[in-house]
Amino acid sequence: MRFLLDDERRAFARSLDGLLTAADTPAVARAWAAGDHAPGAAVWRRLADTGVFTLVAGEEYEGVGPLPVDVAVAFVELGRHAVPGPLVETAAAAALLTRLAERGVTGPAKRLLPSLVAGEARATLALPGTGPYVLDADAASLVLAVEAEQVRLAPGHARVRASLDPARRLAKPLPGGEVLASGPVVAEAARWALRWAALATAAQCLGVGTALLDRTVAYVKQRTQFGVPVGSFQAVKHRLADVLVGLEFARPLVFGAAVTLHEEGWGDVAAAKVAAAEAAYRSARAALQLHGAIGYSSAYDLSLWLLKARALRGAWGSVGHWRGLALPPAPVSPGEPTGPGRLG
């Protein structure tokens, strides 16, 4: 079976690549890390013009979605260019609001989705089981927090904290605020939003890993030892080939998860998250080693992708958590104990 992106989606990826290359995203990411959101906001507006934020919401909310494959295409490019900001969170928030509307709670979607889809607002989001912090709350127009069976619009956020990736700034939502919806429908919508967040993050990881590999290949062609490029050494070739295999293995899993996102079960999206996160992390380790001492310098642009690969690896749940969802449950022998005490 052939599983390739069609011409329209490849053209979409090329258009995003051209836009983000012209935007000088490394400089944008450094400004964002320093708390200057103006360059990032300009990029956000350009992305909105391409329709990136319309891909999750339906036509009734001025979107064109839901289109999970197109979301994956977009987020690969966003990761490849290290674009900062609550991009995944905005997509996940749109998915949350859309799901609530599909289940009959239409008020929050009618009120909040159009501005998210148009790129006029940015959202950040906390979901149960993903930690107490939200990303880039100081740059978000909407801070949404889901707790048990309630989603609320937080009145603000606590002190912004630095994270492993300086361009990923974390804060806790403040308690209180307006309750947008409550009941079992909220828990179901939160699970749906988490699926979108995992898919978008996996696609970002794929883009980050690809950028790291591309930069490393270019570097080892230039760096010389014993009068020859280090890229000519067999050990270097093997290391980079292993990275490429990992990324190429993750790619169909990411787009396959996009195709099956609406189906029951977590297996496909969990496998995509694990494979892409681990591939990006291996790419980062190889890039750091093969760049030598310069790879450790925060002044060198490579660091933007190195740190992002590590941060995204644990975003929206650890690798172990997602690996547990990706694997089928172990068979239980007659008489074998089951439940929380059993190790699977």
C-alpha atoms as one frame of an Amber mdcrd trajectory, in Angstrom:
protein
   0.000   0.000   0.000   1.318   3.460  -0.896   1.148   5.922   1.963   2.388
   9.284   0.697   1.210  12.844   1.097  -0.692  14.139  -1.915   0.468  17.103
  -3.991  -1.744  19.569  -2.109  -0.311  18.654   1.282   3.260  18.672  -0.006
   2.614  22.160  -1.401   1.230  23.187   2.008   4.425  21.961   3.675   6.602
  23.817   1.158   4.644  27.043   1.700   5.117  26.787   5.473   8.796  26.010
   5.011   9.260  29.107   2.854   7.316  31.326   5.258   9.226  30.140   8.327
  12.613  30.262   6.634  11.997  33.899   5.733  10.848  34.643   9.308  14.272
  33.773  10.817  12.698  31.565  13.481  15.924  31.068  15.506  15.916  34.799
  16.252  12.183  34.627  17.003  12.733  31.730  19.440  15.515  33.605  21.248
  13.328  36.688  21.600  10.465  34.541  22.910  12.750  32.945  25.495  13.723
  36.429  26.681  10.068  37.375  27.136   9.735  39.427  23.931   6.651  38.016
  22.227   6.351  40.561  19.416   8.369  38.635  16.782   6.541  35.431  17.703
   3.181  37.171  17.430   4.105  38.341  13.923   4.900  34.755  12.925   1.629
  33.640  14.528  -0.303  36.061  12.323   1.453  34.782   9.205   0.653  31.208
  10.178  -2.975  32.222  10.668  -2.987  33.613   7.126  -1.960  30.175   5.821
  -4.900  28.556   7.645  -2.906  26.548  10.199  -5.343  27.360  13.011  -8.404
  26.455  10.972  -7.465  22.776  10.722  -8.990  21.495  13.979 -12.322  23.341
  14.093 -15.268  22.759  11.758 -16.915  25.132   9.324 -19.564  26.169  11.845
 -16.747  27.847  13.798 -14.975  29.306  10.748 -12.568  26.378  10.468 -12.018
  23.846   7.697 -11.483  20.724   9.833 -11.103  18.549  11.541  -8.120  17.586
   9.350  -5.620  15.581  11.447  -3.294  14.782   8.531  -2.975  18.464   7.652
  -2.328  19.251  11.307   0.503  16.704  11.273   1.937  18.264   8.091   1.874
  21.715   9.693   3.409  20.663  12.985   6.274  18.823  11.326   7.246  22.150
   9.750   6.690  24.053  12.995   9.053  21.648  14.741  11.581  21.724  11.912
  11.820  25.500  12.292  11.662  25.542  16.131   8.698  27.937  16.159   7.954
  28.995  19.756   4.589  29.513  21.396   1.588  27.513  22.636   0.922  25.993
  19.215   0.041  22.493  20.407  -1.961  23.949  23.263  -4.036  26.138  20.958
  -4.796  23.147  18.736  -5.696  21.025  21.759  -7.906  23.787  23.172  -9.712
  24.018  19.829 -10.212  20.249  19.905 -11.567  20.455  23.458 -14.057  23.185
  22.607 -15.110  21.430  19.413 -15.742  18.176  21.254 -17.801  19.929  23.899
 -19.900  21.481  21.135 -20.382  18.094  19.459 -21.691  16.793  22.784 -24.180
  19.623  23.131 -22.192  22.233  25.098 -21.972  24.823  22.347 -21.568  28.057
  24.314 -17.778  27.971  24.883 -17.084  27.001  21.262 -19.275  29.770  19.836
 -17.619  32.291  22.105 -13.942  31.276  21.945 -13.270  29.232  18.817 -13.616
  31.932  16.124 -10.794  34.039  17.600  -8.538  30.967  17.949  -9.252  29.882
  14.380  -8.544  33.375  13.052  -5.235  33.531  14.918  -6.422  36.532  16.905
  -6.087  34.650  20.201  -3.663  32.116  21.635  -4.677  29.469  24.156  -2.822
  27.373  26.661  -4.277  24.347  28.354  -3.835  22.057  31.349  -5.352  18.575
  31.186  -5.703  15.967  33.931  -2.614  13.819  34.327  -0.272  16.084  32.367
   1.100  18.137  35.246   0.111  21.383  36.965   1.863  23.747  34.557   0.696
  25.333  31.318   2.953  26.527  28.525   3.462  30.215  27.739   0.600  31.459
  29.857   2.106  34.957  29.749   1.677  34.984  25.965  -1.770  33.345  25.867
  -5.100  35.111  25.595  -6.920  32.144  27.151  -5.723  29.958  30.013  -7.935
  26.864  30.177  -7.709  24.331  32.977  -9.511  20.991  33.064  -9.816  19.429
  36.495 -11.794  16.210  36.862 -15.145  16.991  35.213 -14.836  20.753  35.010
 -13.198  23.122  32.553 -12.630  26.685  33.631 -11.213  29.851  32.171  -8.466
  30.695  34.670  -8.248  34.360  35.737  -4.500  34.403  35.139  -1.335  32.541
  36.020   1.289  32.389  38.716   4.952  33.341  38.283   6.441  32.254  34.979
   9.217  29.710  35.395  12.054  28.780  33.092  12.123  25.235  31.752  14.717
  23.000  30.138  13.906  24.698  26.827  14.149  28.482  27.394  11.523  29.023
  24.683   9.021  26.921  26.668   8.003  29.058  29.648   5.832  27.408  32.295
   3.351  28.690  34.863   0.521  27.383  37.028  -3.008  28.613  36.242  -4.526
  30.619  39.066  -7.442  29.014  40.897 -10.992  30.155  40.325 -12.266  31.822
  37.218 -15.287  31.183  35.036 -16.532  27.603  34.734 -17.172  26.956  31.050
 -18.559  23.425  31.331 -18.892  20.601  33.803 -19.954  16.980  33.942 -18.841
  13.718  32.290 -18.749  15.407  28.882 -15.739  17.432  30.040 -13.693  14.349
  30.882 -14.481  12.845  27.475 -13.588  16.090  25.697 -10.322  16.290  27.648
  -9.336  12.821  26.445 -10.111  13.910  22.886  -7.978  17.044  23.305  -5.116
  14.911  24.630  -5.192  12.799  21.460  -4.748  15.937  19.356  -2.008  17.213
  21.647  -0.122  13.916  21.397  -0.433  13.861  17.600   0.728  17.468  17.188
   3.622  16.921  19.596   4.682  13.755  17.775   4.692  15.693  14.503   6.719
  18.461  16.131   9.224  15.869  17.358   9.548  14.497  13.846  10.300  17.979
  12.538  12.795  18.710  15.314  14.622  15.429  14.738  14.761  16.041  11.000
  16.198  19.543  11.485  18.860  18.195  13.833  19.840  15.497  11.359  19.995
  17.959   8.457  22.171  20.358  10.438  24.473  17.583  11.602  24.923  16.153
   8.105  25.835  19.619   6.831  28.284  20.124   9.699  30.173  16.828   9.359
  30.701  17.594   5.677  32.519  20.794   6.696  34.371  19.768   9.847  37.700
  18.076   9.123  40.072  15.795  11.003  43.289  14.310   9.632  42.714  16.391
   6.517  39.327  14.880   5.584  35.690  15.665   6.466  34.584  13.769   9.572
  31.485  12.789   7.637  33.646  10.417   5.612  34.352   8.247   8.680  32.395
   5.008   8.802  31.471   5.444  12.472  29.915   8.834  11.724  28.033   7.495
   8.713  26.645   4.600  10.759  25.562   6.897  13.578  23.702   9.212  11.216
  22.191   6.286   9.324  20.750   4.979  12.592  19.210   8.397  13.257  17.715
   8.500   9.759  16.226   5.020  10.156  14.591   6.067  13.424  13.055   9.172
  11.869  11.871   7.323   8.783  10.328   4.639  10.999   8.503   7.304  13.023
   7.188   9.211  10.003   4.529   6.678   8.843   3.500   6.121  12.463   2.825
   9.847  12.880   0.801  10.159   9.686  -0.871   6.802  10.296  -2.000   8.063
  13.697  -3.417  11.135  11.981  -5.431   8.941   9.615  -6.844   6.837  12.473
  -7.187   9.606  15.064 -10.985   9.345  15.118 -10.943   5.596  15.734 -11.274
   4.001  19.148  -8.188   3.162  21.186  -4.928   4.900  21.961  -2.535   2.505
  20.244  -1.748   4.425  17.053  -1.301   7.875  18.547   0.671   6.433  21.474
   3.012   4.561  19.134   3.514   7.735  17.108   4.316   9.778  20.215   6.848
   7.238  21.458   8.543   6.651  18.104   8.790  10.326  17.154   9.928  11.480
  20.600  12.608   8.806  20.816  13.764   9.438  17.240  14.119  13.172  17.944
  15.985  12.458  21.170  18.422  10.109  19.408  18.909  12.723  16.712  19.701
  15.298  19.404  22.248  13.021  21.092  23.988  12.314  17.798  23.978  16.012
  16.872  25.515  16.989  20.197  28.255  14.378  19.962  29.156  15.012  16.324
  29.228  18.785  16.677  31.761  18.485  19.473  32.295  21.356  21.896  30.359
  23.884  19.820  27.222  21.798  20.323  27.232  22.733  24.012  27.122  26.465
  23.322  23.767  28.134  23.900  24.865  30.843  21.465  24.900  28.286  18.651
  21.491  27.831  17.001  21.723  24.042  17.283  20.845  24.414  20.980  17.334
  25.580  20.078  16.536  22.163  18.615  18.588  20.159  21.119  16.648  21.502
  24.076  13.317  21.299  22.290  13.873  17.614  21.495  14.424  16.883  25.178
  11.458  18.972  26.329   9.011  17.520  23.800  10.040  13.982  24.742   8.160
  14.337  28.020   5.472  16.787  26.923   1.872  15.592  27.501   3.069  12.460
  29.279   6.291  10.518  29.605   7.600   8.035  27.062   6.834   5.268  29.554
   3.221   6.403  29.849   2.692   6.436  26.092   4.581   3.198  25.590   2.177
   1.540  28.014  -0.756   2.725  25.897   0.919   1.649  22.657   1.516  -1.927
  23.746  -1.320  -4.473  23.893  -2.134  -5.695  27.392  -0.194  -8.771  28.450
  -2.216 -11.997  28.502  -3.400 -13.050  31.933  -3.060 -16.698  32.884  -5.926
 -18.380  34.759  -5.599 -17.622  38.426  -3.102 -14.793  37.874  -3.913 -11.655
  39.892  -5.100  -8.591  37.975  -5.586  -4.957  38.805  -3.257  -2.181  39.947
  -0.885  -4.547  41.733  -0.081  -6.536  38.603   2.942  -5.445  36.563   2.206
  -5.428  32.794
